[in-house]
Amino acid sequence: MNKPITPNTEQVNSTFTNRIIIFGIIILIGLGGLITRYGYLQVYAHDQYTTQADNNRIKLISAPPSRGYIYDRNGVILADNQPVFTAMLSLMRSKILSARCIYSRRFLI
């Protein structure tokens, strides 16, 4: 009968240990790179990214309100969009203003 080949356990353990050490070093180098980049972004590039975030967050848009026309069933416009300005002056307020104007005119002449 053929004898089964048994691997050298010392050599297998040594190879396994070497692989674990190599992968551990690779992981530590990767984590070190990530931590270094994180520190750079937080400390040195903070002002640049804060300004970009503010410019991205604050955007002024001048958009008129979208109001439509109101039509009847025959297609005739019932209501249109036209700005209306109203000015009101209270009688009591106008007396105070006219008294101030008269008072200031006396001193100007």
Secondary structure as UniProt FT lines:
FT   HELIX           9..43
FT   HELIX           46..57
FT   STRAND          70..71
FT   TURN            73..74
FT   STRAND          77..79
FT   HELIX           91..108
//
